[in-house]
Structure formats: structure tokens, C-alpha cells
Amino acid sequence: MTGITWMNLAPEEDRPPVDLRTDRPHPARVYDYLLGGKDNYAADRAAGDEALRVNPDGRTPVRENRAFLRRAVRYLAVEAGIRQFLDIGTGLPTSPNVHEVAQAAIPDARIVYADNDPVVLAHARALLTSGPAGKTAYVHADLRDPDGILASAGLRDTLDLSQPVALLLIAILHFIPDQDGPGAIITRLLDALPAGSYLALSHLTGDFDPQLLDGVVEAYARNGMVMKVRSRPEVERFFTGLDLVEPGVRSLPRWRPGNGDGQESPPSDARVSCYGGLARKP
């Protein structure tokens, strides 16, 4: 995550060329590879394969993350009545995307996606296929610059920050080390959102199999990607001052299973090694 730029998606012939940096792995593309996607490169596949050698169940957390995201967005749209979403670290388009889930329930839902991977930028048009009543936008940006995200034209033209917004930080905070102040980043983003807004996040943990996750962290580090797994109390601290939605911070398959995402035999907590939670700003 280096630097920040914003790009209004002008006609492709008017857009400057994008440096895809395919010679080095990026978490969004490794995630895509582990999901079985095709928008990744040799460096991403090599990094993913190294992580899978350490943890052969490494595809399970990414699948459970997508299922958690769908359930959280459905809850926000259907039960909480949220019509605006800010998805930071959205990753490569993987249907159903946030706007597809939200607009299936609330056709006029508005979504802003943000990511710093240039490959996501290159595929951003797939994130902008909003239904006619709603709206989507893409901001090419770094989570480490929350003020820049909040000031971007894409966000300001799409979201009304006087009305509740759901902030989605799915499988991104474990790439923000403590020295970069992840808690302060969340606070800054939430400070800009009104009461009634929500925070949804998921985060890798070593609580269930510390030795295995240490090996995964080392595999990512060897490929130039910093990863910081956190305990349940550390993840819960990201929700300080918010009202957690039941059942609180839980292993992903245990967070409101069902709605077509549940499994008859869900994977064990150790196989998933990832917490998720949702909370409301009072």
C-alpha cells in the first residue's frame, strides 16, 4: 500500500496506462488466486502456493470471508436498512459484489469501493455495474490515508455523509501493522460518519492454531507482504465505542450462519482462523 491516487473512470482511450506491478505479489491478487480467480500473476500464484504449503487449508479462510461479507451486507441492507456502503480493500471483482448483494434488497443502495491494487483499478468497471436506481463508484486509494479517501470526489459524489454508512473492512486490517495505527484509521473513518452507521470487519487470528499462523505470516513476509494476526481481544478493540451486533466477534462460520451461506458441517475454527464482527455507531 504505497501512496494514493484517485481516478474518475474516463473512457478507456483517455485513461493513462496503469503500472500493474505484476513482478511482485499483492494481497488482493493472492486473495483472488486463493479464491480460484484468474486475475492474478505468477508472483501472486507463487506467494499463494508458498502459503498453501504451510497451510493446506489456506483457501478456507478466503471462502469464509466472502460468505461473511455477503451475510453482513444482507443484514445491513435488510435488517438495518442501510443504503450506503464504503468498502475499503474491496479486492478484485468477485460476484456477487457488495452492490449486487445490497441492491438485491435495496435497489437504490449506493456503494463506494476503494483499493490500492492497480489490477483492481484496471478491472474497476466490473464494480460499477449498478442497478439504475442506485450508484457505485471506485476510488483508487490506500487505507492508510483515510482523509484522502474521505475527501475523494468519487466518495463525495456518491455518498451522503450526513446519512448512515456501512464501513466494510473485510480481510484488510491484518495487512496494517500496529505501527501504522489501524485503530486510529478506523476512528478517523468513523468520526466522519453519522450515528447509525456501522463497521463490519474480518481479521485473521492465531488464537486457534498459533504455530500454523506464524508459518503463514512468515511465508507472506518472505514475499514482501507484512501480515499481523491478532487475538480476539485485539479485534474487539477495533469496535470500541460501538454497539456490537449479536453474536459479537466470532469465528466467521459462527457469525449469523444461514441465508444460503451456511454449511451442514461448517469448517472448524482452526481451519478458518478468522474473526468477524459488525457494530453500530450510537
C-alpha positions as CSV (number, residue, x, y, z in Angstrom):
1,M,0.0,0.0,0.0
2,T,2.0,2.9,-1.2
3,G,0.6,6.3,-2.0
4,I,-2.8,7.3,-3.0
5,T,-4.4,8.5,-6.2
6,W,-8.0,8.9,-7.3
7,M,-9.2,8.3,-10.8
8,N,-12.6,9.1,-12.3
9,L,-13.1,6.3,-14.8
10,A,-12.9,8.2,-18.0
11,P,-13.3,6.5,-21.4
12,E,-10.5,3.9,-21.7
13,E,-8.9,5.7,-24.5
14,D,-8.4,8.8,-22.3
15,R,-7.1,6.9,-19.3
16,P,-3.3,6.8,-18.6
17,P,-1.7,3.4,-18.7
18,V,-1.6,1.6,-15.4
19,D,1.5,0.0,-14.0
20,L,0.2,-3.3,-12.8
21,R,3.4,-4.2,-11.0
22,T,3.0,-7.9,-11.9
23,D,6.5,-8.8,-10.8
24,R,5.6,-8.7,-7.1
25,P,2.7,-10.2,-5.3
26,H,-0.1,-8.1,-3.9
27,P,-2.5,-9.3,-1.2
28,A,-5.6,-8.6,-3.3
29,R,-4.3,-10.8,-6.1
30,V,-3.1,-13.6,-3.8
31,Y,-6.6,-13.5,-2.3
32,D,-8.1,-13.8,-5.8
33,Y,-5.8,-16.7,-6.6
34,L,-6.8,-18.5,-3.3
35,L,-10.5,-17.9,-4.3
36,G,-9.9,-19.6,-7.6
37,G,-9.9,-16.4,-9.6
38,K,-8.0,-15.7,-12.8
39,D,-6.9,-12.1,-12.3
40,N,-3.5,-12.8,-10.8
41,Y,0.1,-13.3,-12.0
42,A,2.9,-15.7,-11.5
43,A,4.3,-13.8,-8.5
44,D,0.9,-13.9,-6.8
45,R,0.5,-17.6,-7.5
46,A,3.9,-18.4,-6.2
47,A,3.2,-16.5,-3.0
48,G,-0.2,-18.2,-2.6
49,D,1.3,-21.6,-3.2
50,E,4.0,-21.0,-0.6
51,A,1.3,-20.1,1.9
52,L,-0.7,-23.2,0.9
53,R,2.4,-25.4,1.6
54,V,2.4,-24.0,5.1
55,N,-1.4,-24.2,5.5
56,P,-3.1,-26.6,3.0
57,D,-6.4,-25.2,4.3
58,G,-5.5,-21.7,3.2
59,R,-8.4,-21.4,0.8
60,T,-10.9,-21.9,3.5
61,P,-10.5,-18.5,5.2
62,V,-10.9,-16.6,2.0
63,R,-14.1,-18.5,1.1
64,E,-15.5,-17.9,4.6
65,N,-14.6,-14.2,4.3
66,R,-16.7,-13.9,1.1
67,A,-19.6,-15.7,2.8
68,F,-19.3,-13.5,5.9
69,L,-19.3,-10.4,3.6
70,R,-22.5,-11.5,1.9
71,R,-24.2,-12.2,5.2
72,A,-23.1,-8.9,6.7
73,V,-24.2,-6.9,3.7
74,R,-27.6,-8.7,3.7
75,Y,-28.0,-7.9,7.4
76,L,-27.1,-4.2,6.9
77,A,-29.5,-3.8,3.9
78,V,-32.4,-5.9,5.0
79,E,-32.4,-5.7,8.8
80,A,-30.6,-2.4,9.4
81,G,-31.9,-0.5,6.4
82,I,-28.5,0.8,5.4
83,R,-28.4,2.3,1.9
84,Q,-24.8,3.4,1.7
85,F,-21.6,1.3,1.8
86,L,-17.9,2.2,1.8
87,D,-15.9,-1.0,1.0
88,I,-12.2,-0.4,1.6
89,G,-9.8,-3.1,0.4
90,T,-12.5,-4.4,-1.9
91,G,-10.2,-6.6,-3.9
92,L,-10.8,-7.9,-7.4
93,P,-14.4,-8.1,-8.6
94,T,-15.9,-11.4,-7.4
95,S,-19.6,-11.8,-8.0
96,P,-21.7,-11.2,-6.1
97,N,-20.0,-7.9,-5.2
98,V,-21.3,-5.7,-2.4
99,H,-23.5,-3.6,-4.7
100,E,-25.1,-6.8,-6.1
101,V,-26.0,-8.1,-2.6
102,A,-27.1,-4.7,-1.3
103,Q,-29.1,-3.7,-4.4
104,A,-30.9,-7.0,-4.5
105,A,-32.5,-5.9,-1.2
106,I,-32.4,-2.1,-1.6
107,P,-32.3,-1.1,-5.3
108,D,-31.3,2.5,-4.6
109,A,-28.2,1.5,-2.5
110,R,-25.0,3.4,-3.1
111,I,-21.6,1.8,-2.9
112,V,-18.1,3.2,-3.0
113,Y,-15.3,0.7,-3.5
114,A,-11.7,1.6,-2.6
115,D,-8.5,-0.4,-3.2
116,N,-4.8,0.4,-3.9
117,D,-4.0,-2.6,-6.2
118,P,-3.6,-1.3,-9.8
119,V,-5.1,-4.5,-11.1
120,V,-8.3,-3.7,-9.2
121,L,-8.2,-0.3,-10.9
122,A,-7.8,-2.0,-14.3
123,H,-10.9,-4.1,-13.5
124,A,-12.9,-1.3,-11.8
125,R,-15.6,-1.1,-14.4
126,A,-16.8,-4.5,-13.3
127,L,-17.5,-2.9,-9.9
128,L,-19.6,-0.1,-11.5
129,T,-22.5,-2.1,-12.9
130,S,-25.0,-0.6,-10.6
131,G,-28.8,-1.1,-11.0
132,P,-30.5,2.0,-12.4
133,A,-31.9,3.2,-9.0
134,G,-28.5,3.0,-7.2
135,K,-25.0,4.2,-7.8
136,T,-21.4,2.8,-7.5
137,A,-18.0,4.5,-7.6
138,Y,-14.4,3.3,-7.4
139,V,-11.6,5.2,-5.6
140,H,-8.1,4.1,-6.2
141,A,-6.7,4.7,-2.7
142,D,-4.8,3.4,0.3
143,L,-6.5,2.6,3.6
144,R,-3.6,4.3,5.4
145,D,-4.8,7.7,4.1
146,P,-8.4,7.9,5.5
147,D,-8.5,11.6,5.0
148,G,-7.7,11.2,1.3
149,I,-10.4,8.6,0.9
150,L,-13.0,10.8,2.7
151,A,-12.1,13.8,0.5
152,S,-12.2,12.0,-2.8
153,A,-14.6,13.1,-5.5
154,G,-15.8,9.6,-6.0
155,L,-16.9,9.3,-2.4
156,R,-18.3,12.8,-2.1
157,D,-20.3,12.4,-5.4
158,T,-21.8,9.1,-4.3
159,L,-22.3,9.0,-0.6
160,D,-24.2,11.4,1.6
161,L,-22.1,11.5,4.8
162,S,-25.0,13.1,6.7
163,Q,-26.8,9.7,6.5
164,P,-25.7,6.4,7.9
165,V,-23.0,4.5,6.0
166,A,-21.7,0.9,6.4
167,L,-17.9,0.9,6.6
168,L,-16.6,-2.5,5.3
169,L,-13.0,-3.6,6.2
170,I,-13.0,-7.2,5.1
171,A,-9.7,-9.1,5.4
172,I,-7.6,-6.0,5.2
173,L,-6.7,-4.9,8.7
174,H,-4.3,-7.9,9.1
175,F,-2.2,-6.1,6.5
176,I,-1.9,-3.0,8.6
177,P,0.8,-3.4,11.3
178,D,0.4,-1.8,14.7
179,Q,2.9,1.0,13.8
180,D,0.6,2.2,11.1
181,G,-2.2,2.8,13.6
182,P,-5.1,0.6,12.4
183,G,-7.3,1.7,15.4
184,A,-6.6,5.4,14.6
185,I,-7.5,4.8,10.9
186,I,-10.9,3.2,11.9
187,T,-11.6,6.1,14.4
188,R,-10.9,8.7,11.7
189,L,-13.2,7.0,9.2
190,L,-16.0,6.5,11.8
191,D,-15.7,10.1,13.0
192,A,-16.7,11.2,9.5
193,L,-19.8,9.1,9.6
194,P,-23.0,9.9,11.5
195,A,-24.8,8.0,14.3
196,G,-26.5,4.9,12.9
197,S,-23.5,4.0,10.7
198,Y,-21.9,0.5,11.0
199,L,-18.5,-1.1,11.0
200,A,-18.1,-4.6,9.6
201,L,-14.7,-6.2,9.6
202,S,-12.9,-9.6,9.5
203,H,-9.4,-10.4,10.6
204,L,-7.0,-13.3,10.7
205,T,-6.1,-14.7,14.1
206,G,-3.7,-17.1,15.6
207,D,-5.9,-17.9,18.6
208,F,-6.8,-21.4,17.3
209,D,-3.5,-22.6,15.9
210,P,-0.7,-20.1,16.7
211,Q,2.1,-22.2,15.2
212,L,0.3,-22.6,11.9
213,L,-0.5,-18.9,11.6
214,D,3.1,-18.0,12.5
215,G,4.2,-20.0,9.5
216,V,1.6,-18.3,7.2
217,V,2.9,-14.8,8.4
218,E,6.5,-15.9,7.7
219,A,5.5,-17.1,4.2
220,Y,3.9,-13.8,3.4
221,A,6.8,-11.9,4.8
222,R,9.2,-13.8,2.5
223,N,7.2,-12.5,-0.4
224,G,7.3,-8.9,0.8
225,M,3.8,-8.7,2.4
226,V,3.5,-7.7,6.0
227,M,0.8,-9.6,7.9
228,K,-0.2,-9.1,11.6
229,V,-2.6,-11.6,13.0
230,R,-4.4,-10.5,16.1
231,S,-6.2,-12.1,19.1
232,R,-9.9,-11.8,19.7
233,P,-9.5,-9.1,22.4
234,E,-7.3,-7.1,19.9
235,V,-10.0,-7.5,17.2
236,E,-12.7,-6.5,19.7
237,R,-10.8,-3.3,20.5
238,F,-11.4,-2.1,16.9
239,F,-15.1,-1.9,17.9
240,T,-14.5,0.3,21.0
241,G,-17.3,2.8,21.4
242,L,-19.7,0.9,19.1
243,D,-22.6,-1.4,19.8
244,L,-21.8,-4.9,18.7
245,V,-24.5,-6.7,16.8
246,E,-25.2,-10.2,18.2
247,P,-23.4,-12.6,18.4
248,G,-20.4,-10.2,18.7
249,V,-16.9,-11.1,17.4
250,R,-16.9,-14.7,16.4
251,S,-15.2,-17.2,14.1
252,L,-16.6,-16.4,10.7
253,P,-18.8,-19.5,10.2
254,R,-20.3,-18.8,13.7
255,W,-21.4,-15.3,12.8
256,R,-25.1,-15.5,11.8
257,P,-24.8,-18.6,9.7
258,G,-27.5,-19.3,7.1
259,N,-29.1,-17.3,4.3
260,G,-27.7,-19.7,1.8
261,D,-24.1,-19.4,3.1
262,G,-24.2,-21.9,6.0
263,Q,-22.9,-25.4,5.6
264,E,-24.2,-28.6,7.1
265,S,-20.7,-29.2,8.5
266,P,-19.0,-25.8,8.8
267,P,-15.2,-25.8,8.9
268,S,-13.6,-25.8,12.3
269,D,-12.4,-22.5,13.9
270,A,-8.8,-23.7,13.4
271,R,-9.3,-24.2,9.7
272,V,-10.8,-20.7,9.3
273,S,-8.6,-18.8,11.9
274,C,-10.5,-15.6,11.2
275,Y,-12.9,-13.5,13.2
276,G,-15.7,-11.3,12.0
277,G,-18.0,-8.8,13.6
278,L,-20.4,-6.0,13.0
279,A,-21.3,-3.0,15.2
280,R,-23.4,0.2,15.1
281,K,-22.2,3.7,15.9
282,P,-24.5,5.1,18.6
